[in-house]
Amino acid sequence: MITVAEIVQQLIRQSPFVSEALSEGLVNVSALARKLQPDVQLLLGKPVKVGAIVMAINRQHFGDVAFVEKNLRRFFKKLSNYSVRSNLTGITFTNSDSLAKCQLDLLKIISEQPKVFHTFSQGISETTIIIANSILEYVEDIFKDERMISKEENLSSITLILPEENQMIYGIYYYILKDLAWFGINLAEIISTSNEFTLIVDDKNLDQTFSILMKLKGT
């Protein structure tokens, strides 16, 4: 039979922000217990006193959170390369039978300008292109017969070159994104490869986003 402690542990782990704040002693435990009480009672199937939930919270072990954070801090101190690009536009099209050919035609043009920033993110029903404004006119011409879903202008990108061991450490992307979330930074797009992580943001958020990312090295 499931216990109050097990339910509390499950609920806390569903909220990384709460788990991290608890590990640092930043949460009012009694207030959290009152907030969790309805869910605990629902999952347990019977009334549960707030005091029992408080006790369960205080008995939680956050050593694993501290251990992961320590590893992540060591990892981010190794970051040594950032790349920033501005004057970008993001356009999203509905996927179609002709879209692939349009992409190929665009890539032929880009191949003659290898330093031009461009990315393609293809989903099940739509494809987003982030492109430098210097060749935006080519995109508008080549894709003129495609169905445009949205267009975002005044975008910038910040690319982090990650140490190779990034694939062996979990929580890296969360550690990057949580601070951006705390500061209310909206992300237009996220692009990742094996050792690169790129954030696309509105120009007005570029300085603050870069400042937040740079602080990762000093954590």
Secondary structure as the mmCIF struct_conf table of DSSP 4:
data_model
#
loop_
_struct_conf.conf_type_id
_struct_conf.id
_struct_conf.beg_label_comp_id
_struct_conf.beg_label_asym_id
_struct_conf.beg_label_seq_id
_struct_conf.end_label_comp_id
_struct_conf.end_label_asym_id
_struct_conf.end_label_seq_id
HELX_RH_AL_P HELX_RH_AL_P1 VAL A 4 ARG A 13
TURN_TY1_P TURN_TY1_P1 GLN A 14 GLN A 14
HELX_RH_AL_P HELX_RH_AL_P2 PRO A 16 SER A 23
TURN_TY1_P TURN_TY1_P2 GLU A 24 GLY A 25
BEND BEND1 VAL A 27 VAL A 27
HELX_RH_AL_P HELX_RH_AL_P3 VAL A 29 LEU A 44
TURN_TY1_P TURN_TY1_P3 GLY A 45 GLY A 45
BEND BEND2 LYS A 46 LYS A 46
HELX_RH_AL_P HELX_RH_AL_P4 VAL A 50 ASN A 58
TURN_TY1_P TURN_TY1_P4 ARG A 59 ARG A 59
HELX_RH_AL_P HELX_RH_AL_P5 GLY A 63 PHE A 76
TURN_TY1_P TURN_TY1_P5 LYS A 77 LYS A 78
STRN STRN1 TYR A 82 THR A 94
TURN_TY1_P TURN_TY1_P6 ASP A 97 SER A 98
HELX_RH_AL_P HELX_RH_AL_P6 LEU A 99 ILE A 110
TURN_TY1_P TURN_TY1_P7 SER A 111 GLU A 112
BEND BEND3 GLN A 113 GLN A 113
TURN_TY1_P TURN_TY1_P8 PRO A 114 LYS A 115
BEND BEND4 VAL A 116 VAL A 116
STRN STRN2 HIS A 118 GLN A 122
BEND BEND5 ILE A 124 SER A 125
STRN STRN3 GLU A 126 ALA A 132
HELX_RH_3T_P HELX_RH_3T_P1 ASN A 133 ILE A 135
HELX_RH_AL_P HELX_RH_AL_P7 LEU A 136 ILE A 142
TURN_TY1_P TURN_TY1_P9 PHE A 143 ASP A 145
BEND BEND6 GLU A 146 GLU A 146
STRN STRN4 MET A 148 ILE A 161
HELX_RH_3T_P HELX_RH_3T_P2 GLU A 164 MET A 168
TURN_TY1_P TURN_TY1_P10 TYR A 170 GLY A 171
HELX_RH_AL_P HELX_RH_AL_P8 ILE A 172 TRP A 182
TURN_TY1_P TURN_TY1_P11 PHE A 183 GLY A 184
HELX_LH_PP_P HELX_LH_PP_P1 ILE A 185 ASN A 186
STRN STRN5 LEU A 187 SER A 192
BEND BEND7 SER A 194 ASN A 195
STRN STRN6 GLU A 196 ASP A 202
HELX_RH_3T_P HELX_RH_3T_P3 ASP A 203 ASN A 205
HELX_RH_AL_P HELX_RH_AL_P9 LEU A 206 LYS A 215
HELX_RH_3T_P HELX_RH_3T_P4 LEU A 216 GLY A 218
#
